[in-house]
Amino acid sequence: MSTAALRILVFSHRPEVRETIITAVGRRPAADIGRVAFTEVGTIAEVLMEMDAGGVDLAILDGEAQPTGGIGLCRQLKNEITECPPIVIAVRRKDDRWLATWSQADAVLVHPLDPLTAAETVADVLRTKRLPLVRG
């Protein structure tokens, strides 16, 4: 296991939503995942810049962000980045899960965020991402 923290990009135009997501996921979502480091961004331009630069292991996008929500942004990223890192969408309503599925999100979280569910979801997505690299 690497000692370097995995990098999670958290996008929302609202700082309190970013803080809620970070608090729910925690700095160590699972023992086998190790520590994670969060990069907070509040604009689409920042998301695009960070994703283009590489080094993002997972992105968590606010589906309710303004003026462009994380759902449409996820679909754009999945279609434009060849090896797009996994993306988790945080939505306000359970009924919006279908939109997140349409966006090609790897997982969905529903507000209010449950810390156990959020950490487990992020850990599962990160584990799945690393599976192809661990061939026997």
N, C-alpha and C positions, 0 to 999 in steps of 0.2 A: 504494500500500500504506500502510495506517495505521501510525503509530508506536506506537500504544497496544498493549500486550500483550494477547493473547487470554487469557481467564480460564478455567482448567480447575479444576473442583471434583473433589477426590479424597476418596472416602468409604471408610473401613474402621474398625472398632472397634479395630483393632490398628495402633499407630503405625508399626511396622516394615513392615507391608504398604503403608501409604501411602508410606513412604520408598522402598520397592522400586519402586513404580509411578512415582513422581516421577523417580527416578534413571534408570529404563529409558526413559521418554519424553524426558527432558532439557528444558532451558530453551528449546531451539530445535529442534523436531522436524524441520523442513525449512526450507531457505533462503527459499522463497516464502511460508511461513507467518509467519515472523518469530518474535519472542520470545513465550513464554507465561508466565503467572503462575499459580501453583497456590494454591488455597484448600483447606486440609485440614480435614476434619470427621470426627468420630468417632461421631456419633449420628444417628438417623433425624430427630429434631427439627431438628438443624442442617441436614441436607440439605433438608428441606422449607422451612425458613426462607430458605436461600440461593436455592433454586430459585424460590420465590414472590417474592423480592425482585428477581429478574431480574439480568441482567448476566453470567450464566454462558454461556460459548460452547460448552462441552462438559463432560460429567460422566463420570468414571470411577468405577464402583462395584465394590466387592469382592463377588463372588458368594457368598463364604463368611462375610460379616460376621454378627455375632451381636448381638442376638437375631433380627433380621430381615436377611436377605441382600439383596444388591444386585439379584438376579434379580427377586424379588417387588416390590422398591421401584421398579425400572425400569418394570415393567408398570403400577404405580400411577401413576407420574409421566407416562408416555406417554398414559395414559387420562384424566388429570385436568388436565394443563396444555395449553392450546390450542396454543400454539406451543412445544412442549417442545424444549429444546436437544438435540442429539445425545447419546446415551449409549453408552459402551463398558463392557462387563462384563468383569471379570477373574475367571476361573474356575481351579480347581485341576486339573481333569481334562478332557481333550479330550472325553470322553463327555458332559460337561455343556454342550457347545455348543448342543445342541438346546433346552435350557432357556433359554439366553440368547436364542435365536431366538424362542421362545415369548414371552419378556418384551418383545419388540419392540425389542431393543437394535440400535443401528446397526452395532456391530462387537463382536468378542469377542477377548480376549487370554487366553492360557493360560500359567499358571505352570509352570516358571520362565520369567519374562519375558525375552525376547531384546531387547536395546536397539534393534537395527535394525528388528525387526518391530514393536515397540511404538511407536517414533517414526513409522514409515511408516504404521501403522494410524491413529494419531491425526491425522497430517497429511492422510491421505486423507479421513477423516471431516470434518475442518475444511474442506477444499477443497469437498467435496460440499455442506456446509451453506451455503457462500458462493455456490455456482453460481447460484441463483435471483436473487441480487442483482446479478449481472454480466451482464445481458442486453444484447445488442448492438443 
